Amino acid sequence: MTDPELAKLRWRCRRGMRELDMLLLDYLDRHYGDADATEQGAFQKLLTVPDPEILALLTGRAEADDEALRDVIERLLNRGKPA
């Protein structure tokens, strides 16, 4: 991944809600580079979802139809735990 591509993703992780920003940026820094293409695509798809929907997914009030997206949500929620 090139620096401009990473910078663009980093910008898209900035949502205006500190907690959400921290979760998304942490995933980008710690997991995105090691993720396979499916997981990277799911994370990029997550970044297109409006903030209230992301929060609903993270709090369990909604569930993603896409299995890869559910996997990314799970990694976000378990960010401090070993894989």
Gaussian input, Z-matrix of N, CA and C with variables (Angstrom, degrees):
# hf/3-21g

backbone

0 1
 N
 C     1     B1
 C     2     B2     1     A1
 N     3     B3     2     A2     1     D1
 C     4     B4     3     A3     2     D2
 C     5     B5     4     A4     3     D3
 N     6     B6     5     A5     4     D4
 C     7     B7     6     A6     5     D5
 C     8     B8     7     A7     6     D6
 N     9     B9     8     A8     7     D7
 C    10    B10     9     A9     8     D8
 C    11    B11    10    A10     9     D9
 N    12    B12    11    A11    10    D10
 C    13    B13    12    A12    11    D11
 C    14    B14    13    A13    12    D12
 N    15    B15    14    A14    13    D13
 C    16    B16    15    A15    14    D14
 C    17    B17    16    A16    15    D15
 N    18    B18    17    A17    16    D16
 C    19    B19    18    A18    17    D17
 C    20    B20    19    A19    18    D18
 N    21    B21    20    A20    19    D19
 C    22    B22    21    A21    20    D20
 C    23    B23    22    A22    21    D21
 N    24    B24    23    A23    22    D22
 C    25    B25    24    A24    23    D23
 C    26    B26    25    A25    24    D24
 N    27    B27    26    A26    25    D25
 C    28    B28    27    A27    26    D26
 C    29    B29    28    A28    27    D27
 N    30    B30    29    A29    28    D28
 C    31    B31    30    A30    29    D29
 C    32    B32    31    A31    30    D30
 N    33    B33    32    A32    31    D31
 C    34    B34    33    A33    32    D32
 C    35    B35    34    A34    33    D33
 N    36    B36    35    A35    34    D34
 C    37    B37    36    A36    35    D35
 C    38    B38    37    A37    36    D36
 N    39    B39    38    A38    37    D37
 C    40    B40    39    A39    38    D38
 C    41    B41    40    A40    39    D39
 N    42    B42    41    A41    40    D40
 C    43    B43    42    A42    41    D41
 C    44    B44    43    A43    42    D42
 N    45    B45    44    A44    43    D43
 C    46    B46    45    A45    44    D44
 C    47    B47    46    A46    45    D45
 N    48    B48    47    A47    46    D46
 C    49    B49    48    A48    47    D47
 C    50    B50    49    A49    48    D48
 N    51    B51    50    A50    49    D49
 C    52    B52    51    A51    50    D50
 C    53    B53    52    A52    51    D51
 N    54    B54    53    A53    52    D52
 C    55    B55    54    A54    53    D53
 C    56    B56    55    A55    54    D54
 N    57    B57    56    A56    55    D55
 C    58    B58    57    A57    56    D56
 C    59    B59    58    A58    57    D57
 N    60    B60    59    A59    58    D58
 C    61    B61    60    A60    59    D59
 C    62    B62    61    A61    60    D60
 N    63    B63    62    A62    61    D61
 C    64    B64    63    A63    62    D62
 C    65    B65    64    A64    63    D63
 N    66    B66    65    A65    64    D64
 C    67    B67    66    A66    65    D65
 C    68    B68    67    A67    66    D66
 N    69    B69    68    A68    67    D67
 C    70    B70    69    A69    68    D68
 C    71    B71    70    A70    69    D69
 N    72    B72    71    A71    70    D70
 C    73    B73    72    A72    71    D71
 C    74    B74    73    A73    72    D72
 N    75    B75    74    A74    73    D73
 C    76    B76    75    A75    74    D74
 C    77    B77    76    A76    75    D75
 N    78    B78    77    A77    76    D76
 C    79    B79    78    A78    77    D77
 C    80    B80    79    A79    78    D78
 N    81    B81    80    A80    79    D79
 C    82    B82    81    A81    80    D80
 C    83    B83    82    A82    81    D81
 N    84    B84    83    A83    82    D82
 C    85    B85    84    A84    83    D83
 C    86    B86    85    A85    84    D84
 N    87    B87    86    A86    85    D85
 C    88    B88    87    A87    86    D86
 C    89    B89    88    A88    87    D87
 N    90    B90    89    A89    88    D88
 C    91    B91    90    A90    89    D89
 C    92    B92    91    A91    90    D90
 N    93    B93    92    A92    91    D91
 C    94    B94    93    A93    92    D92
 C    95    B95    94    A94    93    D93
 N    96    B96    95    A95    94    D94
 C    97    B97    96    A96    95    D95
 C    98    B98    97    A97    96    D96
 N    99    B99    98    A98    97    D97
 C   100   B100    99    A99    98    D98
 C   101   B101   100   A100    99    D99
 N   102   B102   101   A101   100   D100
 C   103   B103   102   A102   101   D101
 C   104   B104   103   A103   102   D102
 N   105   B105   104   A104   103   D103
 C   106   B106   105   A105   104   D104
 C   107   B107   106   A106   105   D105
 N   108   B108   107   A107   106   D106
 C   109   B109   108   A108   107   D107
 C   110   B110   109   A109   108   D108
 N   111   B111   110   A110   109   D109
 C   112   B112   111   A111   110   D110
 C   113   B113   112   A112   111   D111
 N   114   B114   113   A113   112   D112
 C   115   B115   114   A114   113   D113
 C   116   B116   115   A115   114   D114
 N   117   B117   116   A116   115   D115
 C   118   B118   117   A117   116   D116
 C   119   B119   118   A118   117   D117
 N   120   B120   119   A119   118   D118
 C   121   B121   120   A120   119   D119
 C   122   B122   121   A121   120   D120
 N   123   B123   122   A122   121   D121
 C   124   B124   123   A123   122   D122
 C   125   B125   124   A124   123   D123
 N   126   B126   125   A125   124   D124
 C   127   B127   126   A126   125   D125
 C   128   B128   127   A127   126   D126
 N   129   B129   128   A128   127   D127
 C   130   B130   129   A129   128   D128
 C   131   B131   130   A130   129   D129
 N   132   B132   131   A131   130   D130
 C   133   B133   132   A132   131   D131
 C   134   B134   133   A133   132   D132
 N   135   B135   134   A134   133   D133
 C   136   B136   135   A135   134   D134
 C   137   B137   136   A136   135   D135
 N   138   B138   137   A137   136   D136
 C   139   B139   138   A138   137   D137
 C   140   B140   139   A139   138   D138
 N   141   B141   140   A140   139   D139
 C   142   B142   141   A141   140   D140
 C   143   B143   142   A142   141   D141
 N   144   B144   143   A143   142   D142
 C   145   B145   144   A144   143   D143
 C   146   B146   145   A145   144   D144
 N   147   B147   146   A146   145   D145
 C   148   B148   147   A147   146   D146
 C   149   B149   148   A148   147   D147
 N   150   B150   149   A149   148   D148
 C   151   B151   150   A150   149   D149
 C   152   B152   151   A151   150   D150
 N   153   B153   152   A152   151   D151
 C   154   B154   153   A153   152   D152
 C   155   B155   154   A154   153   D153
 N   156   B156   155   A155   154   D154
 C   157   B157   156   A156   155   D155
 C   158   B158   157   A157   156   D156
 N   159   B159   158   A158   157   D157
 C   160   B160   159   A159   158   D158
 C   161   B161   160   A160   159   D159
 N   162   B162   161   A161   160   D160
 C   163   B163   162   A162   161   D161
 C   164   B164   163   A163   162   D162
 N   165   B165   164   A164   163   D163
 C   166   B166   165   A165   164   D164
 C   167   B167   166   A166   165   D165
 N   168   B168   167   A167   166   D166
 C   169   B169   168   A168   167   D167
 C   170   B170   169   A169   168   D168
 N   171   B171   170   A170   169   D169
 C   172   B172   171   A171   170   D170
 C   173   B173   172   A172   171   D171
 N   174   B174   173   A173   172   D172
 C   175   B175   174   A174   173   D173
 C   176   B176   175   A175   174   D174
 N   177   B177   176   A176   175   D175
 C   178   B178   177   A177   176   D176
 C   179   B179   178   A178   177   D177
 N   180   B180   179   A179   178   D178
 C   181   B181   180   A180   179   D179
 C   182   B182   181   A181   180   D180
 N   183   B183   182   A182   181   D181
 C   184   B184   183   A183   182   D182
 C   185   B185   184   A184   183   D183
 N   186   B186   185   A185   184   D184
 C   187   B187   186   A186   185   D185
 C   188   B188   187   A187   186   D186
 N   189   B189   188   A188   187   D187
 C   190   B190   189   A189   188   D188
 C   191   B191   190   A190   189   D189
 N   192   B192   191   A191   190   D190
 C   193   B193   192   A192   191   D191
 C   194   B194   193   A193   192   D192
 N   195   B195   194   A194   193   D193
 C   196   B196   195   A195   194   D194
 C   197   B197   196   A196   195   D195
 N   198   B198   197   A197   196   D196
 C   199   B199   198   A198   197   D197
 C   200   B200   199   A199   198   D198
 N   201   B201   200   A200   199   D199
 C   202   B202   201   A201   200   D200
 C   203   B203   202   A202   201   D201
 N   204   B204   203   A203   202   D202
 C   205   B205   204   A204   203   D203
 C   206   B206   205   A205   204   D204
 N   207   B207   206   A206   205   D205
 C   208   B208   207   A207   206   D206
 C   209   B209   208   A208   207   D207
 N   210   B210   209   A209   208   D208
 C   211   B211   210   A210   209   D209
 C   212   B212   211   A211   210   D210
 N   213   B213   212   A212   211   D211
 C   214   B214   213   A213   212   D212
 C   215   B215   214   A214   213   D213
 N   216   B216   215   A215   214   D214
 C   217   B217   216   A216   215   D215
 C   218   B218   217   A217   216   D216
 N   219   B219   218   A218   217   D217
 C   220   B220   219   A219   218   D218
 C   221   B221   220   A220   219   D219
 N   222   B222   221   A221   220   D220
 C   223   B223   222   A222   221   D221
 C   224   B224   223   A223   222   D222
 N   225   B225   224   A224   223   D223
 C   226   B226   225   A225   224   D224
 C   227   B227   226   A226   225   D225
 N   228   B228   227   A227   226   D226
 C   229   B229   228   A228   227   D227
 C   230   B230   229   A229   228   D228
 N   231   B231   230   A230   229   D229
 C   232   B232   231   A231   230   D230
 C   233   B233   232   A232   231   D231
 N   234   B234   233   A233   232   D232
 C   235   B235   234   A234   233   D233
 C   236   B236   235   A235   234   D234
 N   237   B237   236   A236   235   D235
 C   238   B238   237   A237   236   D236
 C   239   B239   238   A238   237   D237
 N   240   B240   239   A239   238   D238
 C   241   B241   240   A240   239   D239
 C   242   B242   241   A241   240   D240
 N   243   B243   242   A242   241   D241
 C   244   B244   243   A243   242   D242
 C   245   B245   244   A244   243   D243
 N   246   B246   245   A245   244   D244
 C   247   B247   246   A246   245   D245
 C   248   B248   247   A247   246   D246

   B1=1.4424
   B2=1.5213
   B3=1.3037
   B4=1.4607
   B5=1.5290
   B6=1.3170
   B7=1.4632
   B8=1.5320
   B9=1.3504
   B10=1.4725
   B11=1.5339
   B12=1.3266
   B13=1.4659
   B14=1.5305
   B15=1.3236
   B16=1.4536
   B17=1.5254
   B18=1.3166
   B19=1.4601
   B20=1.5292
   B21=1.3158
   B22=1.4592
   B23=1.5337
   B24=1.3290
   B25=1.4651
   B26=1.5266
   B27=1.3207
   B28=1.4648
   B29=1.5312
   B30=1.3259
   B31=1.4602
   B32=1.5316
   B33=1.3291
   B34=1.4664
   B35=1.5286
   B36=1.3311
   B37=1.4647
   B38=1.5263
   B39=1.2966
   B40=1.4645
   B41=1.5193
   B42=1.3146
   B43=1.4547
   B44=1.5241
   B45=1.3123
   B46=1.4543
   B47=1.5206
   B48=1.3001
   B49=1.4620
   B50=1.5275
   B51=1.2899
   B52=1.4661
   B53=1.5306
   B54=1.3249
   B55=1.4611
   B56=1.5285
   B57=1.3097
   B58=1.4560
   B59=1.5273
   B60=1.3264
   B61=1.4644
   B62=1.5270
   B63=1.3156
   B64=1.4611
   B65=1.5272
   B66=1.3321
   B67=1.4635
   B68=1.5293
   B69=1.3199
   B70=1.4616
   B71=1.5288
   B72=1.3238
   B73=1.4624
   B74=1.5311
   B75=1.3275
   B76=1.4638
   B77=1.5275
   B78=1.3276
   B79=1.4667
   B80=1.5262
   B81=1.3212
   B82=1.4645
   B83=1.5339
   B84=1.3126
   B85=1.4681
   B86=1.5268
   B87=1.3192
   B88=1.4632
   B89=1.5235
   B90=1.3356
   B91=1.4646
   B92=1.5246
   B93=1.3074
   B94=1.4637
   B95=1.5304
   B96=1.3139
   B97=1.4561
   B98=1.5191
   B99=1.3363
   B100=1.4627
   B101=1.5263
   B102=1.3232
   B103=1.4697
   B104=1.5268
   B105=1.3347
   B106=1.4590
   B107=1.5380
   B108=1.3071
   B109=1.4714
   B110=1.5268
   B111=1.3214
   B112=1.4699
   B113=1.5187
   B114=1.3247
   B115=1.4631
   B116=1.5237
   B117=1.3200
   B118=1.4633
   B119=1.5278
   B120=1.3302
   B121=1.4627
   B122=1.5175
   B123=1.3321
   B124=1.4610
   B125=1.5269
   B126=1.3313
   B127=1.4602
   B128=1.5267
   B129=1.3156
   B130=1.4558
   B131=1.5296
   B132=1.3255
   B133=1.4706
   B134=1.5280
   B135=1.3339
   B136=1.4603
   B137=1.5240
   B138=1.3178
   B139=1.4595
   B140=1.5217
   B141=1.3288
   B142=1.4706
   B143=1.5262
   B144=1.3218
   B145=1.4657
   B146=1.5360
   B147=1.3366
   B148=1.4787
   B149=1.5328
   B150=1.3172
   B151=1.4632
   B152=1.5294
   B153=1.3445
   B154=1.4671
   B155=1.5308
   B156=1.3182
   B157=1.4689
   B158=1.5268
   B159=1.3391
   B160=1.4696
   B161=1.5265
   B162=1.3181
   B163=1.4634
   B164=1.5249
   B165=1.3281
   B166=1.4622
   B167=1.5282
   B168=1.3273
   B169=1.4689
   B170=1.5286
   B171=1.3157
   B172=1.4638
   B173=1.5178
   B174=1.3343
   B175=1.4608
   B176=1.5221
   B177=1.3268
   B178=1.4570
   B179=1.5189
   B180=1.3260
   B181=1.4646
   B182=1.5199
   B183=1.3222
   B184=1.4628
   B185=1.5181
   B186=1.3165
   B187=1.4615
   B188=1.5166
   B189=1.3156
   B190=1.4611
   B191=1.5205
   B192=1.3235
   B193=1.4619
   B194=1.5246
   B195=1.3104
   B196=1.4537
   B197=1.5322
   B198=1.3313
   B199=1.4694
   B200=1.5369
   B201=1.3134
   B202=1.4672
   B203=1.5264
   B204=1.3154
   B205=1.4627
   B206=1.5270
   B207=1.3240
   B208=1.4729
   B209=1.5252
   B210=1.3244
   B211=1.4686
   B212=1.5273
   B213=1.3220
   B214=1.4680
   B215=1.5260
   B216=1.3146
   B217=1.4710
   B218=1.5274
   B219=1.3120
   B220=1.4637
   B221=1.5322
   B222=1.3224
   B223=1.4794
   B224=1.5193
   B225=1.3340
   B226=1.4638
   B227=1.5287
   B228=1.3029
   B229=1.4612
   B230=1.5261
   B231=1.3320
   B232=1.4676
   B233=1.5107
   B234=1.3174
   B235=1.4544
   B236=1.5170
   B237=1.3088
   B238=1.4602
   B239=1.5059
   B240=1.3267
   B241=1.4563
   B242=1.5192
   B243=1.3086
   B244=1.4657
   B245=1.5202
   B246=1.3268
   B247=1.4789
   B248=1.4923
   A1=108.67
   A2=115.54
   A3=119.87
   A4=110.35
   A5=115.34
   A6=120.40
   A7=112.27
   A8=119.12
   A9=118.10
   A10=113.12
   A11=117.30
   A12=119.99
   A13=110.80
   A14=115.93
   A15=120.40
   A16=110.90
   A17=116.68
   A18=120.60
   A19=110.75
   A20=117.00
   A21=121.03
   A22=110.27
   A23=116.90
   A24=120.10
   A25=110.92
   A26=116.30
   A27=121.03
   A28=109.74
   A29=116.91
   A30=121.29
   A31=110.22
   A32=116.73
   A33=120.96
   A34=111.56
   A35=117.71
   A36=121.76
   A37=111.98
   A38=117.12
   A39=121.58
   A40=108.28
   A41=115.77
   A42=121.34
   A43=113.62
   A44=119.32
   A45=121.33
   A46=113.07
   A47=117.24
   A48=122.41
   A49=105.47
   A50=116.25
   A51=121.59
   A52=113.66
   A53=116.74
   A54=120.17
   A55=110.94
   A56=116.20
   A57=120.55
   A58=110.51
   A59=116.29
   A60=120.39
   A61=110.81
   A62=116.30
   A63=120.95
   A64=111.18
   A65=117.10
   A66=120.19
   A67=111.48
   A68=115.95
   A69=120.23
   A70=112.00
   A71=116.75
   A72=119.92
   A73=111.46
   A74=116.48
   A75=120.11
   A76=110.19
   A77=116.64
   A78=119.88
   A79=109.69
   A80=116.91
   A81=120.72
   A82=110.71
   A83=116.46
   A84=120.84
   A85=113.11
   A86=117.46
   A87=120.41
   A88=115.31
   A89=117.72
   A90=118.77
   A91=114.90
   A92=117.56
   A93=120.19
   A94=112.33
   A95=117.35
   A96=121.39
   A97=114.27
   A98=116.95
   A99=121.50
   A100=113.02
   A101=116.51
   A102=120.62
   A103=110.47
   A104=115.66
   A105=119.32
   A106=109.41
   A107=116.12
   A108=121.15
   A109=111.80
   A110=117.77
   A111=121.08
   A112=110.60
   A113=116.21
   A114=120.16
   A115=110.81
   A116=117.36
   A117=119.68
   A118=110.44
   A119=116.37
   A120=120.08
   A121=111.89
   A122=116.96
   A123=121.16
   A124=110.38
   A125=117.24
   A126=120.22
   A127=110.14
   A128=117.21
   A129=120.00
   A130=110.89
   A131=116.56
   A132=120.81
   A133=110.01
   A134=116.91
   A135=120.87
   A136=110.92
   A137=116.70
   A138=120.34
   A139=113.10
   A140=118.04
   A141=121.45
   A142=111.79
   A143=116.58
   A144=122.05
   A145=108.94
   A146=117.43
   A147=119.85
   A148=111.46
   A149=115.92
   A150=122.12
   A151=113.69
   A152=120.31
   A153=118.52
   A154=112.82
   A155=117.07
   A156=120.35
   A157=111.06
   A158=117.02
   A159=119.85
   A160=109.33
   A161=116.52
   A162=120.01
   A163=111.24
   A164=117.20
   A165=120.23
   A166=110.75
   A167=117.13
   A168=120.84
   A169=110.79
   A170=116.44
   A171=120.87
   A172=113.15
   A173=116.72
   A174=119.78
   A175=112.79
   A176=116.43
   A177=120.02
   A178=114.21
   A179=117.96
   A180=120.43
   A181=111.60
   A182=117.05
   A183=122.62
   A184=107.41
   A185=115.81
   A186=120.90
   A187=108.26
   A188=115.96
   A189=121.45
   A190=110.16
   A191=115.46
   A192=120.61
   A193=111.48
   A194=115.85
   A195=123.75
   A196=109.93
   A197=116.77
   A198=121.05
   A199=111.73
   A200=117.35
   A201=120.31
   A202=110.45
   A203=116.77
   A204=120.64
   A205=110.46
   A206=116.84
   A207=120.17
   A208=110.72
   A209=116.86
   A210=120.57
   A211=111.61
   A212=116.48
   A213=120.13
   A214=109.84
   A215=116.91
   A216=120.83
   A217=109.59
   A218=117.19
   A219=121.33
   A220=111.16
   A221=116.78
   A222=119.48
   A223=110.98
   A224=116.31
   A225=119.32
   A226=110.97
   A227=116.21
   A228=120.85
   A229=112.92
   A230=116.77
   A231=121.63
   A232=112.10
   A233=116.99
   A234=121.54
   A235=114.89
   A236=117.81
   A237=119.46
   A238=113.96
   A239=115.99
   A240=120.03
   A241=110.28
   A242=117.75
   A243=119.62
   A244=110.83
   A245=115.65
   A246=120.80
   A247=111.47
   D1=134.00
   D2=-178.67
   D3=-81.14
   D4=161.21
   D5=178.77
   D6=-58.95
   D7=-43.19
   D8=177.95
   D9=-62.85
   D10=-36.83
   D11=178.16
   D12=-66.06
   D13=-42.68
   D14=178.14
   D15=-64.96
   D16=-40.80
   D17=178.38
   D18=-62.72
   D19=-38.64
   D20=178.70
   D21=-65.32
   D22=-43.43
   D23=177.04
   D24=-63.60
   D25=-42.29
   D26=179.45
   D27=-59.41
   D28=-41.43
   D29=179.10
   D30=-64.55
   D31=-40.73
   D32=-179.01
   D33=-68.97
   D34=-21.56
   D35=177.17
   D36=-75.24
   D37=-18.83
   D38=-179.40
   D39=-80.30
   D40=106.12
   D41=-171.94
   D42=-105.53
   D43=-14.42
   D44=-178.29
   D45=96.66
   D46=-3.66
   D47=174.87
   D48=-117.80
   D49=113.95
   D50=-171.73
   D51=-50.43
   D52=-46.69
   D53=-177.27
   D54=-64.03
   D55=-41.48
   D56=179.39
   D57=-67.85
   D58=-42.28
   D59=175.83
   D60=-56.23
   D61=-45.66
   D62=-177.48
   D63=-63.32
   D64=-44.39
   D65=179.67
   D66=-62.26
   D67=-48.14
   D68=-176.93
   D69=-66.99
   D70=-43.49
   D71=179.50
   D72=-67.24
   D73=-36.59
   D74=177.30
   D75=-62.16
   D76=-45.15
   D77=177.36
   D78=-60.10
   D79=-46.72
   D80=-178.76
   D81=-57.83
   D82=-44.86
   D83=-177.36
   D84=-73.14
   D85=-37.72
   D86=-171.78
   D87=-97.69
   D88=-27.80
   D89=-170.66
   D90=-124.50
   D91=-29.72
   D92=-171.49
   D93=-57.96
   D94=-45.55
   D95=-177.76
   D96=-62.06
   D97=-28.66
   D98=179.89
   D99=-93.77
   D100=-8.19
   D101=-176.47
   D102=-75.19
   D103=152.12
   D104=175.76
   D105=-76.80
   D106=174.13
   D107=-174.96
   D108=-61.21
   D109=-35.25
   D110=179.52
   D111=-64.63
   D112=-46.03
   D113=-179.48
   D114=-67.94
   D115=-40.54
   D116=177.60
   D117=-61.66
   D118=-41.84
   D119=177.94
   D120=-63.47
   D121=-38.97
   D122=178.67
   D123=-65.50
   D124=-39.83
   D125=177.87
   D126=-64.75
   D127=-43.14
   D128=177.61
   D129=-62.66
   D130=-37.55
   D131=176.81
   D132=-64.35
   D133=-41.37
   D134=177.96
   D135=-57.73
   D136=-37.33
   D137=-178.79
   D138=-68.59
   D139=-11.44
   D140=176.50
   D141=-90.75
   D142=-9.73
   D143=-177.11
   D144=-81.77
   D145=137.92
   D146=177.00
   D147=-60.64
   D148=149.53
   D149=-176.94
   D150=-52.12
   D151=-45.60
   D152=-179.72
   D153=-60.22
   D154=-34.29
   D155=178.11
   D156=-71.58
   D157=-38.76
   D158=176.31
   D159=-61.31
   D160=-44.77
   D161=179.14
   D162=-61.65
   D163=-40.71
   D164=177.77
   D165=-62.32
   D166=-39.06
   D167=177.93
   D168=-66.27
   D169=-42.09
   D170=-177.48
   D171=-71.57
   D172=-28.42
   D173=-178.18
   D174=-94.76
   D175=-1.89
   D176=178.77
   D177=84.06
   D178=4.85
   D179=177.30
   D180=-76.55
   D181=-13.48
   D182=176.72
   D183=-143.59
   D184=158.52
   D185=177.52
   D186=-130.06
   D187=135.36
   D188=179.52
   D189=-70.84
   D190=142.09
   D191=176.22
   D192=-74.04
   D193=-27.95
   D194=-175.71
   D195=-85.98
   D196=122.86
   D197=-178.35
   D198=-61.60
   D199=-41.02
   D200=179.94
   D201=-63.78
   D202=-37.17
   D203=177.70
   D204=-67.25
   D205=-39.18
   D206=175.66
   D207=-61.55
   D208=-38.40
   D209=178.45
   D210=-63.94
   D211=-40.92
   D212=178.44
   D213=-65.37
   D214=-42.89
   D215=177.37
   D216=-58.62
   D217=-43.93
   D218=178.67
   D219=-60.21
   D220=-42.23
   D221=178.44
   D222=-65.68
   D223=-37.80
   D224=177.52
   D225=-62.42
   D226=-42.49
   D227=-177.70
   D228=-72.22
   D229=-26.74
   D230=-178.42
   D231=-108.24
   D232=31.57
   D233=-171.44
   D234=-60.75
   D235=-27.54
   D236=-179.30
   D237=-92.08
   D238=-4.51
   D239=-176.98
   D240=-98.25
   D241=148.78
   D242=178.39
   D243=-64.13
   D244=148.98
   D245=179.90
   D246=-75.08

